[in-house]
Amino acid sequence: MSDALALLALPLAATLCLVGIHAYFGIQVLRRNVIFVDLALAQIAALGATVAFMLGHPALGATTYGYSLGFTLLASLLLAFTRQWSGRIPQEALIGVIYVVAAAAALLLIDRAPQGGEHLKQILTGSILTAGWDEIALIVPLYLAVAFVHWLLRARLLAAAELDWRWEFVFYASFGVVVTSSVALAGVLLVFSFLIIPATIGVLYAERLFQQLVIAWIAGAAASIVGLASSYAWNLPTGAAMVCAFGLSLAAAGVLYPFARGASKTQAARRMLAALRWSATLVMLVSATWLIVAPRVDQPLLDAAELAVPALRSLYLDEREAELYQDASSHAERYRRDAERLNEFEARSRFEGKPLDDHELRRISSFLKSYNEMRRGEEFVMREVRSRARTRARWIVGALAIALALLIAPGFFTKALSALHQKRSQAES
């Protein structure tokens, strides 16, 4: 537990700083109805970083930040100046054009770089897990300065509809400064999540700005903690885990909204249960039909059910097939654990400041390649055994799934009993 706290304390502190400033800008973005401006400015910042990368500057250096900020300020000027077009052309259209052109230009540049793939991954996912005191010491004064400027100019900046292009430039430029710093730390995807999802939850549950901010900060902090903890517990990519945690927080807020807004609790619960049952019915019917039509291809629902309840495989695997499947599964799991131990050894050595030399890295890479190839071979055996058995039993398993789907459907029993009673009455008469 102490190791987890030591590893995640600084990333969590950096994350809370990002949530604090981005929740406010997210509410302003929603007020202006320019939802994807963050993605556009983040991609412009990434384009500037890519240009600096191609010129040989380090990814996290001051020169790279200067390139990113310069590109972002130019885009901010363009967005502010073209705000007057919104009477005829939605500004979201221009924002979309800026995003796709910046993304395409970055890809053209990365294609020429020997380590372009790693640079692209860095741009998208960032390095929030490696955030330290140096990064926090840079972003905290910057974010506080931007917040102070917005507080001083709040009367002008909050009147979004009446602003001329100069005040709009102040808003977009300050927003661009924040985004440029955030993208270098957290990546494009996570920054967009910081911006939109907590703000959406705040606007959903409150009317006044201060209340919206408080709700957004609480939701963003909770989602950040869950995302970081999940990443540590299950060894997941930190940025992707946090983005998914933010998405789940928005889904949970939407589910709880009818209860929080004073609607009839019983009626809201019934509607929610009916929606879940219809969704489950539809998914199961489609999955059952897919199994009958194409039993050898991927069956996501059946695979998930078997992962949760392995005994379900006994519906279609005979004794010999079950033995082959279990033997291949145990070997694949052993190879996976061996590869994971090597990865953990390399990561721990790097974290403790004792990186491995080139010879040791080559040996580990060779072992990892062998383990992964052997695991893929065992997984192929598992898929083949399972596919053959499913092909043989597809009609039985598909029929059982269809019957279960109909039982789950709302009102199935009521309608069936009503129809039976009606037929009996007609027969008696």
Secondary structure, 3 states (H helix, E strand, C coil): CHHHHHHHHHHHHHHHHHHHHHHHHHHHHHHHCCCCHHHHHHHHHHHHHHHHHHCCCCCCCHHHHHHHHHHHHHHHHHHHHHHHHHHCCCHHHHHHHHHHHHHHHHHHHHCCCCCHHHHHHHHHHCCHHHCCHHHHHHHHHHHHHHHHHHHHCHHHHHCHHHCCHHHHHHHHHHHHHHHHHHHHHHCHHHHHHHHHHHHHHHHHHCCCHHHHHHHHHHHHHHHHHHHHHHHHHHCCCHHHHHHHHHHHHHHHHHHHHHHHCCCCHHHHHHHHHHHHHHHHHHHHHHHHHHHHHCCCCCCHHHHHHHHHCHHHHHHCCCHHHHHHHHHHHHHHHHHHHHHHHHHHHHHHHHHCCCCCCHHHHHHHHHHHHHHHHHHHHHHHHHHHHHHHHHHHHHHHHHHHHHHHHHHHCCCHHHHHHHHHHHHHHHHHC
